[in-house]
């Protein structure tokens, strides 16, 4: 069983800390900052891919699974990072991109050169289906001049691997074991619920073809095989699957311990509540009632089914949650601490994305020239083709681009936020002179995160308790209850600047305030929550 008291911190290596002056973050930069992360109190670092790659999709197009991209350092640097992490009580979780590989990988190059053994490593068809790539356009591309097509659910340079070929599975299991033997203690599996495509691929006009390749039953078989062949031999190992367009029912199956698949699952439904008609490249206010309903559905469903959620608002693929859910001009600190409580006190393993712990914001870039993300550049062009003006398209990019979260970590107020002495690969955000680690360590957000992490380690009700939805009809408060061995914990989160008064259940009227982002909280028959206030009330021994 995994340790449910643990908290994971995600680092996008390219943007964390550059020690060479070349403008790209590196492994030695992570080593340098391990004392900072130990002070925060986290247990494990999830690293985005640092493998050799043409960088068409920022490292998710892997050309060599068992090496270190020289931009990030050497294998010796990696091994030192693992060792120094252990000295600080910090383990590492690596990103495994096993659905697809770069078209520059030697497997694809050999296949392209005519080697039939390696051609069976990929999904080749004489006739393409009507599936749409997640980065826009056709999900199939010509396979050289053979007359065949290869599947790429993502960029055209990311060829999907054929998991139906047992040799492919064996090769990928070897990759996982290679890093496990290096001392890694966790894995995050990229879009892992897409690996099990049907044997016969057919047109599927529904939702761009997603039902034809998402959460297929064989996916569970593959994950069980992967578990048994690698990390399943170590019960303390932590694994998380990134689940694209998934369901509660499937995530219970993926994560229930007795099934021996994964420790936990990421789902993204709650981060689509500001999508107009389900479309990402739109601008609309977030739908609070949908957000609340999704949290309750997943919280209760996974609790009742003995599944386990990975809890998060931010990652390398999402704009900053503060910009999405909070009036940051007036309530950045209150909003940041409220969002933190709403997941750190819930049932599941919390993930902190670099900079979240100091309340970092989207960069407020001024032109498309500032963006490098392939998805954003493609989307901008598609929006122009659809008739949007450059101004309209750019506005949407500023709100939804993945580059919003990939800007350099803001360490101090010096040039480029203290990230590099050179020219950063992606411009620093405009807020770094005010919002940076140096300034925020003595502020309100960083200490609040430290306290949430401490409470999870000290109070079993937070790590082990169940999840029950409360105040389900509130149009501005997301609230839940945790129960464990006679104890009860009520967590109230006001998602708006307007104050709101709630009637408290009698059992909590004499409870103790465990944590709040405002001082002088009084508990009685009623409780009034101020702007973006979070309050947790504990009762029982």
N, C-alpha and C positions, 0 to 999 in steps of 0.2 A: 504493500500500500504506500502511496506517496505521502509525504509529509504535508499536511494541509495548512501548516502554519507558515509555509514559505511564500515569499514575494519575489516576483521576477522583474528585472529591469531590462528594457530593450535598448540596445545600442545599434545605431546605423553607423557602422565603422567609418564610412567615407566622410561623415560629418561630425564625428565626436571630438577628436583632438589630433592635430597634425604636428608631428615632432620633427619633420624634415624640411618644412618650408615649401613643399611642392603643391600645397593647396588641397591635399587629400588626407583625410584622417587615416590613422594607421594603428597597428596593434600595440606599438610602444606608447602611443597616446593613451590607449586604454589602460595599459600597465600603470602609467603615470597617475591616472585618476582612480585607481582602485581604492586608495585610502578615503577619497571623497564618498565613494559608493558604500564602503564599509561604515562610514559615519551615518549615512542615510539608513542603513540597516537591512539592505536587501540581501537575498540569499543566493540568487542566481542571475547571471547575465545571459540574455538571448542576443546573439550576434547575427545580424543579417549577413548574407553571403560575402565571403572574402576570398573566394576561389578564383583562379584564372577565368577570365571572361572578356568577351568583346565589349561588355558594358552597354549593350543595346537596351537592356532592361535593368540597369544598375545592379548587375551581378546575378540576377535570376535567370540569366542565360549562361549556364556553366559550361566551360569548355574542358575543365579538368577537375574532377570531384575530390581528388586527394592531394591537392597542392595549395599553396598560398599565393595569391596574386602578388607579384613583387611591389605593386603600388601600396600594399598594406604591410609589407615586411617579409619575413622569412619563416620557415617552419621552426627555427630556433626561437624566434620571437613568440610564436604561438605557444611553444612548449613552456617558455618562461612565463607567459601570461597565465597559463593554467596553474603553474606552480605558485606564482605570487598570489593569484586569486585564492588558492587554498590557504595560504598564510593569513589571509584576511577573512576566511570563512565564506568565500564566494566561489560557487561553481559556475560552469559555463554550459549553455544550451546552444547548439548550432542549428542553423537553418539548412534543411535538406530539401533540395529542389528535385524531386524524383518523378514528377509528372512529365517533365520535358527536359531536354538539354539544348545547348547551343548547336546551331548548324555547323559551328567550327569544331565541335567535339570530334575526336578521331573516329568514333562510332559512325557518325553521320557522314563524315568525309569518306570513310571506307565504303559505306553503303552507296554513296553517290558515285564512287569509282567503279561500282558494278559488283561488289562483294555481296552475294546473296545471303550469306550468314548474317552480315550486319544490316542488310535491308530488312530482315525480319525483326530488328530492334525497333523499328518505327512502324507507323500506321500508314500504309500505302494502299491506295485504291485507284482503280481505272477511272471511276466516276466519282467526283466529289458530291457530298451531300449539301443541303442548304444551310448548314450551321454557320453561325457568325462568330468571328473571333471576339474575344473579350476586349481587345484593343481596337475593335472596329474593322469592318471589311470581312472578306471571305476567310473562313477558318482552314481553307485548303490552299496549297501553293504547288506549282509544277515541281516535280521531283527531277531536276535536271532536264535532260532531253529524252527521258524514257517514255513520255506519254502518260506516266502515272502522276498522282498527286499525293503529297504528304500532309498529315493533319498538324495544325498548329493552333491550339485554342488561344494562344497569346500572340506574341509578336511573330512575324514570318521567320525570324531567326531562332525561334524556340520550337523545336520539333518534338511533338508528343512521343513518349516512349511506349512501346508495346508490352504492357505488363502480362499479356497472355502468353508471352514467350518465357518459359522458365529460365532460360539463360539470362534474360534481362533482369528478372527478379534476383537471381543469384548475384549478378554483378552489382546491383544496387544494395543488396544486403551486405556485400563485402565493403562497400563505401561506408555504410553506417558503422560496421564493426571497426573499420580503420580508425575512425575518429573516437569511437568508444575506447579503443585501446590507447589513445593519446591522453585519456583522463577526462574526457568530456562526460558530463553527468545528465545531459538532457538533449532532446532534439525537438525542433519545431518543424513539422512537415508541411511544406508549401502546397496549397490546393490539393491536398491528399485525397479528397473525396471525388476527384475527377479521374483517378488512375484506372478505374474499372470500366472501360468502355464495353459496350455490347459487341458480341462477336460479329454480328451482321449490323452494319451501320446504315441507318435509313434516314431519310428526310424527316425533319421535325420542325415545322414552322412555328410551334409554340415557344415563346420566350427565347428566340434566337437559337433554338435547338438544345437549350440547357437540359431539359428532362431526358434527353437521349444519352447523356454521359455523366450525370450528376447522381451521386449516392446510389449507384447500381448495387444490387445485392452482392455481386462478386467483390466489390470494394472491401467488404468486411472480411472476406476470405483472405484477401491480399494482406490486410493489416494484421490479421492473426498470424499469417506466415512470417511477416516482417518482425513482429513481436517475438515469436518463438526462435527466429534465427539470429536475433541480436539483443536488443535492450531488455527483453523479457526475462533474461537470465539474472538481472539485477533488480530486485523489488524496489530499491530506492530510486531507480531511474525515473526522471520526469519527462513525459512526452506530451506534446500538444499538436493537434491537427488543425490546420486552417481549413475550415469547411465552407465552401462556396455555395450559396443558395441552398442551405441544408434545412433539416427539420429537427424538432425536439426528439421525435421518435428515433431518428437515425443517430443523433448524438448520444442518446442513452445507450444505444447499441455500441457506438464507438468507444464509450468511456466507462461502462459498467465493469468493475474490476474482474468479475468472474469470466468475462468474455475475452480477456487478455488481448486487447487491441491497443488502445491508447489511454493515457492518464486523464486527458481533458480535451475539450474542443473549443475552438474559436468559432463564433457565428457572428454575422455582420448585419443582421436585420435591424438592430437598434441604430445603426449608423446610416440607415436609408430613410430616416423619418424627416429629412429635409430634401427629399427627392420629389420633384413634381411628377406625378403619374409613374413613379418608380424609375424615372430617368435621372441618372447622376448629373448630367451636364445641364442643370437647371438651377434656379435660385428660388427658394421659398423658405419661410420661417419653419422651424422644426415643429412637428406635430406632437405636442406633449402627451396627449392622450394615447397616441399610438406607441410612443416611447414607453410610457408607464405600463401599458398593456403587454408589450413585448417582454419587458423585464419580468413582469409577474408570470407570464406564460412560461418563460424559460426557467425562472427561479423555482416555481412550484413543480413544473414538469420534470426538471432534472432532479430535484429533491425527492420527489415521489418515486422516480424510476431508478434512483441510485446512480445517476450519471453525475458528471462533474464539469462545471463551466470554467473556462478561462475568462476572466473579467477584465474589460478594458474599454476605454474611450478613444485612445490615441494609438496610432502606430505609423509606420513608414508609408502606408498607403492612404492615410486619411488626413484631411485638414485638421488643424488643432481644434479639439472639442470646445475649448473656451470660446473660440470665435463662432462656433455653431450653436452653443446652448446658453451663452451668458452675455449680458450687457457688459462687455469688457471695459468700456470707457469709464464706467462708474463703479463696477463691482467685480473687478478681476480677482482680487484675493478671496472675497467671499464665494464667488462662483467656483474658483479653483478648488477650494477646500470642501465645498459642498459636493462637487462631482467626485472628489476623492473618497469621501465618506460613503457615497452611494454605491461604490463598488468594493471598497476595502472592508466594509462591515457586512457585506453580503456573503452568500454561500458560493464558494468557488475560489480559484487562485487569482489574486490580483496581479496585473501587469502594469508597470509604469513605463511610459515611453520617454526617452531622454528629453529633458527640458520641461516635462510635465510637472516635475517636483518643484520647479521655480516659476511656474505659470507662464511659460513661453507662449507667444502668439504667432499667428500667420505673418509672413514677412512684409506684406504690403508692397509688392513689386510694382514697377512702373510701366513695364512693357513686356511683350512676348520675348524679347531678346534676353530677359532675365531667367526664363524657364528652360530647363533641359530635359524634363521627363517626357519620354516617348509617347505615353498615353495622352498627356496634355497637348503636345504638339499635334498629334493625330486628331484629337477632339476639336482643337481650334480650327483646323482645316475643314473638318466635317461640318462644323457650325457655319463657317463661311459659305461652304457649298450649299448648305440648306437655306441660305438667304439672310443669315444674321449679319449685322454690320460688324466691322472689326472691334468697335467699342463694346457692343453687346457681348460678343464672343469673349473678349478679353476680361470683361467683368465676371463672367462665369468661371473662367480659368482662375482668376484670383481667389475665388471662393472655394473651388473644388479640386484644385491641382494637388497631386501627391507631393510636389515640391514644397508645399506649405510646411510639411513636417520634416523635410529633408535638409532644411537650411542648417548652417553650422550651429553647434551647441554654443550657448552664450555663457562664456566663463567669466568675463569681466568687461569693463567699459572701454578697453583699448581697441585699436583698430581691428576690424574683422572679429570682434567679440572675444578676442584672445584665443581663437581657434587655430590660426595659422599666422606665420610671419610673412607668408607669400600671398598669392592671389587665390582665394578659395574657389573650388570647383563650382560652387553655387553661392551666389551672393548671400551675405548675412542679412538677417531681418533688420528692419528699421528700429526695433525697440531695444536693441542690446545695451545701449548706454544706460537705460533705466532698469531693464530686467536682465539680470545675470547672476551667476552663482555667488559671486563676491557680495553683491548687494542683498540677495535673497536669503542667504544662510541665516541671517539674523532677522529676517522678515517674518511673515505669517505663514507662508505656504510650505516651505521646506520643513520647519519644525512640526507642522501639522502632519505631514506625511510620515515623519519619523515616529510620531506618536501613534498613528494608525498602524504602522508596521509593528511597533512594540506591543500594542494591544492584541493584535492577532496572535502573537507568540505567547502572550501571558494568559489570555482568556479562551479556554476551549470552546465556549459558546460561539465565538466568532469563526474559529477554524472548523468546528464539527457540527454546529447546530443546523437544524433544518431551515426551510424558508417558507414563510407564510405571507401572502399579500394582505395588506390592510389599507384602509382609506382608499378603496379601489375606485371610488367615484370622484375623488378630488380632481379638480381641473388644474391644480398647480403643485400638489405635493405628491412626491413619489415616496411611499413608505412601505416598510416590511418589518416582519417580526421574526426573530430567531428563537428557537427553543432548544434547550439542552439540559437534561438531568435536573429538572425543577427550576432552572433559571430561564428568564425571558429577557430579550433585548428588543426594544422598539427603536427603529431608525427612521427619522423624519427628515425629508429633504425638500426644501422649497425651491422650485425651479424658476422662480420669478422674482422680480424686484418688489412686487406688491406684498405687503404683510398679509398673513392669513392666520386666523384663529381656529384651533381644532379642539373638540371635546376629547379629553384623554380617557381611555378605559380606566376603570377604578383601580385595577391591579397596578397601574403605572403611576398613580397619583402620589404615592409615597416612595417612588423609585429614586435612584441616584443617577445624576447626569454623568454619563461615562465620558462623553466628549461633545464639544460644540465649537463652532467657529465664531461664536459671540460669547462675551462674558455675562455673568449674572443671569443665568437661565433659571427661571422658576418653574417648578413642576407642581401642578394642582389639578383641579377639575378641568381646566382649560390650559392650553399653551398657545402663545402667539409666536409665530415664526416671522423673523424679520427678512429683509431682502436676501435671497440665496442662503438662508440659514440652514444648517444641518444640526440636528440634536439626536443623540443616542441615549436612551434611558434604560438602565439595567435594574432588574428586580430578582430577588432570590439569593440563595447562599453563594 
